[in-house]
Amino acid sequence: MRVSIIFFILLISCKEDLQRELRTAAYPIVDSIYKRQMNQITKEADSMCIQITHAKLQSVIDSILEVRRNQVKQLRSFE
C-alpha cells in the first residue's frame, strides 16, 4: 500500500514538472502568435475606425447642407 502511494506521489510530481516545462517552452510560441494576431487586429480596427469616421463625417455634412438649404428657402420666401 505504501509503495503505491509513494509511486503515485512521484508520478504526480513528475507530471507537474513536465507541465511547467511545457508552459515555459510555450511562452515564445504564444508570444509570437499574439504579436502576429495583434498586428492584424490593429490593422482591421484602424480600417473600421476610418470607415466609421467617414460615415459620421458624411452624415454631419449632409445635416449641415440640409439646414443651409432650409435657411435659403426661408430667405427666398421672404423676398
C-alpha positions in Angstrom: 0.0 0.0 0.0 2.7 2.4 0.9 4.6 1.7 -2.2 1.6 2.5 -4.4 1.1 5.8 -2.5 4.8 6.8 -2.9 4.7 5.8 -6.6 1.5 7.9 -7.1 3.1 10.9 -5.4 6.2 10.6 -7.6 4.1 10.3 -10.7 2.2 13.5 -9.8 5.3 15.4 -9.1 6.8 14.4 -12.4 3.7 15.5 -14.2 3.9 19.0 -12.7 7.5 19.3 -13.8 6.5 18.3 -17.3 3.7 20.8 -17.4 5.9 23.5 -16.1 8.5 22.7 -18.8 5.7 22.8 -21.5 4.4 26.1 -20.2 7.9 27.6 -20.2 8.6 26.3 -23.7 5.2 27.6 -24.9 5.8 31.2 -23.9 7.8 32.2 -27.1 5.3 30.5 -29.3 2.3 32.1 -27.7 4.1 35.5 -27.7 4.8 35.3 -31.4 1.2 34.2 -32.2 -0.1 37.1 -30.0 2.1 39.7 -31.7 1.1 38.4 -35.2 -2.6 38.5 -34.4 -2.5 41.8 -32.7 -0.9 43.4 -35.7 -3.7 42.0 -37.9 -6.4 43.1 -35.4 -4.9 46.5 -35.1 -4.9 47.0 -38.9 -8.6 45.8 -39.1 -9.6 48.1 -36.2 -7.9 51.1 -37.7 -9.6 50.4 -41.0 -13.0 50.1 -39.3 -12.4 53.4 -37.4 -11.6 55.2 -40.7 -14.8 53.9 -42.3 -16.9 54.9 -39.3 -15.3 58.3 -39.2 -16.0 58.9 -42.9 -19.6 57.7 -42.4 -20.2 60.1 -39.5 -18.5 62.9 -41.3 -20.7 62.4 -44.3 -23.8 62.4 -42.1 -22.7 65.7 -40.4 -22.1 67.3 -43.8 -25.5 66.1 -45.1 -27.2 67.6 -42.0 -25.4 70.9 -42.4 -26.4 71.1 -46.1 -30.0 70.3 -45.2 -30.1 73.1 -42.6 -28.5 75.5 -45.1 -31.0 74.6 -47.8 -33.8 75.2 -45.4 -32.4 78.6 -44.5 -32.0 79.6 -48.2 -35.6 78.5 -48.8 -36.8 80.6 -45.9 -34.8 83.6 -47.1 -36.2 83.3 -50.6 -39.8 83.1 -49.3 -39.4 86.5 -47.7 -38.5 88.1 -51.0 
